[in-house]
Amino acid sequence: MMAFNASPAATSILLVSVVALNLSMSGLAYGQAAQAAVSDPTNAGKAVFSRANCMGCHKWHGDGGGGYGGDALSLRKTELTKEQIIETVACGRPGTGMPFFVRGAYDTISCYDMTRQDVGERMPPEGGTFLRPNDIAAVADYVIAHVKGAGEPTYAQCTTFFGNTSRVCDIYKAGAESSSKTGTEGSK
Amino acid sequence: MERLSDHARISTRARLVAVAIAAGGMLAAASQVCAADEVTQERLLNVGEEPGNWLHHHQNYSAHRFSTLKEINRDNVKNLKVAWTMHLGGVEGGGIWSHGGLEGTPIAENGFLYVTDGWGSVYKIDAHGGRGVLVWKMDPKTDRDWAGAVACCGVDNRGVALWGDLVISHTLDGRLIATNKETGQVAWQRTVADPDKSEVITGAPLIVKNMAITGVAGAEYGIRGWIAATDLTTQKEVWRTYTIPGKGEAGSETWKDSNNAAASGGGSTWVTGSYDPATDTIIWGVGNPGPDWDSAYRPGDNLYTDSSLALDATTGKIKWHYQHTPNDPYDYDSVAENVLVDIPGPSGPRKLALEANRNGFAYAIDRTTGKFVWGVPFVKKVTWTKGLDPETGKPIEYDPNKPVQTYIASVTPSRTNMESDICPGNMGGKNWPPTAYNPDLKLWYVPVIESCNRVKVEVMTPEKLKPREFWTGGGTSQPFKITGSVTAIDVTTGKIAQKMETPFPNLGGMLATPDLVFTGQPSGEVMALDAKSLQKLWEFNTGGGVNAPPMTFTVDGKQYIAILVGLGGAWDKWFIDSTRELKKIQPGSMLYVFAL
């Protein structure tokens, strides 16, 4: 039986200060065709970040923040280790909207030393897609390398994530706020 | 743009002409064919003269969503069957959204339907001959990540309007697009809203006197709301009226903070308004203030949030306003449509504007003066106030001298009540799904969300305001089961006439005909109810989630009911825990058309 319970002590910390957040359960996120340097070993993890719709709550930049249904934790400000991130992605966070992404979590896969019966009403939702252990390790590597401790989002980080096909990154350009305009007569 | 079945379109026109000729003396039919090419202000003002068509988003300028067609009636509605269906697109995700949904009202003109999907593609469908054929699709290539990242409540587009030989539509990424009705080619487009400022557009345009009126969404992201008018000939802006006054303007004194809260104060306008030609007045609902739940950040009444606004249609100048929930701490917006009705009064007809609010109360306002006439709770449970003042319509606990309203403080989100349960929940009450009004019965049908939910407050500071990031001052969770109802209000008395409870919230809206009302459920059912008793007379399960209102039209002399089916919007991302059975509903994108 596989276990994702790396550290029970850390688990209790994980469960503090979390607001329930409802996740959309289905489908792939748009924007996963983002292109980045082929040489970056964490590209696979970035693809998982999109494919598993992490950005649905944590946003592309991982900073999470307020939402209509509550806060998603900031992965930029997180203090979780790679192992703890792996555990959280695999098993979700009981009592919150963070889904589990490994097939059989709380059933054939041990999570925080709890079975589905133990976790009861606090059972986290099921992710829209299941991830293989390699995928989970890859997304944790990506978060550790590019998100955790990364400070405020930048234009370069945004275009690395999305590529250049969308205007989504324009506000991160220097002085973007002052140049944004509304109600101009120009046609696009 | 995709051009499909050109041949089919031409042959259809030929057949139309043949039908008209065959009709011989049936002048009505012939004149309809002749009128096919141009939508004019005359036609928009007189939609009662072409009952087989559905030319306005809300059916008429008064937003009645009432059709006089009665081939389908209470005696035979049990025989209603699917006539045809059509799969549409637009379910793709983008930004924070994993999929799109359908919230639109089809427009029908002379046997052709015009519908949109959530990303703003427009579909022209030939409904002649008892089947649907796609004539063309205009795909605006909406920038999904750009817009979808700042759409609070789903990948939505509520439909088109017609003008001249153009189909007028919006896109989530802020554009107003005019498409040639015959060819599907984009004639022109204009940027109206700016997603860089978290402005997006989900509503259908309202056409008034050669202008397209546009509303905006984004109060959860710190926008300053507006209503804008674009001249459809010059493609230039005629006016833009901000829903939050600028410094020094009337109403600015209702923002008493030192945070410059008004600049990011919300006041969205994302539901299509109505128009009173007698006074040349546009009446449009205004959304919640931001941050939604930290009301102490923005002391004061926060005009014109949570208000109905009357605008001079020619200039955009504000004629009157009526605010429902001053200094709103609940997210009880007033973005809903105003339904314009005239009822007999002691001294002549009373000209009312009706609005069913997120806060659980339905209001009748004198639409000439903006004064309160009556108000009535239409939900089963209201906890935030003891009721409305019978003179002013303000919540009884409202104190104009208080900078921060607390209403019933023990259940009101505040900096000293950081977690509280509110009824109705922040979705309402009544959300965007439109009401319908039967002018013969004087009954007004409200699609109701019977709800409570839990609000957690986050204390906001100016430093927390960031471009394109949520500005909600907290969040909600859903520990309570949410259900729904169709509630009929007698407009002559302001009293509840009937309530038909449903297992799920009404996320689609209403259609009224002389003796029926039609509506749907997010669990998939489309249903017909008796107009008086609200007894269910017919039901069909579409197998998808109904998140859009039904409408009706005729083609080849036969009446049809049409409805878009595809659960999207805010519900299945933010509120699904209150309706757990809906988690199994799959994303979809389908047009259903029913006939006897």
Interface residues (C-beta under 8 A of the other chain):
Chain A: V19 A20 L21 N22 L23 S24 M25 S26 G27 L28 A29 Y30 G31 N53 M55 G56 C57 K59 W60 G65 G66 G67 Y68 G69 G70 D71 G128 F162 S166 R167 V168 D170 I171 A176 E177 S180 K181 T182 G183 T184 E185 G186 S187 K188
Chain B: E92 G93 G94 G95 I96 W97 S98 H99 D143 R144 D145 W146 G148 A149 C152 C153 D173 R175 W188 Q189 R190 T191 V192 A193 D194 P195 D196 K197 E199 E220 A228 Q235 K236 E237 R240 K456 E458 P467 R468 E469 F470 W471 T472 G473 G474 G475 T476 S477 Q478 A570 D572 K573 W574 F575 I576 D577 K583 Q586 P587
